[in-house]
Amino acid sequence: MSEKSMYPKAKFFLYCFLIIGLFASCQPKDTFDWNAAWSAPKYFACSPTVEYFYQGKSIAGVSANIGNDPGWGITSGGYVGGEKYKPVPDSIAVNWLCEADRYYYKAGFKLPREKMLELFQKKVIDSYGVKQEYSLIVAGMAPGGNVTIWMQGGTGSTEICKFKTRNKEIWRENDIDYNKFEYKARHSEKYVNSEMNVFRYLHGIPYSVWEKGEKEYDYDIGFSSEEEYKFALTFYTKDGSLFQVDNKSSFLPWKDRFVSYPKNSDFLSRKKKLPVQIHIQWYSQDESRWFNGDIIMPQDLEKKNNSRQFDRLIISIKKDTLDKVIGDIYLINKSKSEKIMSFQLGVYNEQLKRLMAPEYSLPKDFVFPKWEGREPIVFPELDYWQEK
């Protein structure tokens, strides 16, 4: 092909690059591709409306008509509005109904826009060590009128700020028919013995933790047993956040459970909040037996960890019978280990369709917290085993 015939094509591509360059240069430097999202603590549902503004103009929002509780800092779906490319907001308006207390909250706040702009221009490292663009601004709404704002990219998250607002009213306080319905619903057997109500009964409503935040620690997690089970662990923290691990990332050989270093995985070695409750599901290798239950952690766990500086939590199964398993939980570091509690959980009987031991296992000296919610709690029929 001659140089003369190539020239028009080269000229065409040059024009294309110039147009793309002009388009990019016209894009405002404080405009990014992001969406609005919302969050609520696990077992403390809300039904929110969130709207973001810049210079008095609405630029994005999200809402949900049905209450949900995905976990503190974990995003939930809903109706999302706004253009794809938007300026960084300078303020936010939120309103939500808190299911725990039936309070209705509504408020507007100024956002630290310069801080957010700086983060948008950078990247966040997610839980897998991968750099991600920030793509979400998340508003979390919790009991007590507490609001937290995060920016997220993939599984990476950065807390931006916290706000607190007072309630506006008790939801439908003077509606006699609705209050009769609400009373009946809250006293129904299904509600009273639900996971949500049991969790509140065991841990209360930690209003202050959403206002002040919860400390994170650099520790990993190990699960160990003489028989290698298939398992999944869900860790619930005081503020209603949660995280999960499985046998691929956290299993420790029985003989090495106290000496296996370095840490199990990059994900597990990242900073995490301490659990108040652990849900365990595990199976025998041939899947003929299924074990299930919840371990309630010692209430002084944070004090133990701060004073001794442990860096691994180990769940150890030491005995497996036909009806139950017996185990211990340890905190360890490179020089020592300390057993902090024992537990006992049940085997699920397929024929009887029930666990053969109590679902909940409590540490000794556990004290059921004083209830602080506006709505009185109805005590569940809690079947539990407690360490002596």
Secondary structure, 3 states (H helix, E strand, C coil): CCHHHHHHHHHHHHHHHHHHHHHHHHCCCCEEECEEEEECCCCCCEEEEEEEEECCEEEEEEECCCCECCCCCCCECCEEEECCEEECCCEEEEEEEECCCCEEEEEEEECCHHHHHHHHCCCEECCCCCEECCCEEEEEEECCCEEEEEEEECCEEEEEEEEECCEEEECCCCCHHHHHHHHHHHCCHHHHCCHHHHHHHHHCCCHHHHHHCCCCEECEEEEEECCCCEEEEEEEECCCCEEEEEHHHHEECHHHCCCCCCCCCCCCCCEECCEEEEEEEEECCCCCCEEEEEEECCCCHHHHHHHHCCCEEEEEEEEECCCEEEEEEEEECCCCEEEEEEEEEEEEECCCCEECCCCEEECCCCCCCCCCCCCCCCCCCCCEEECC
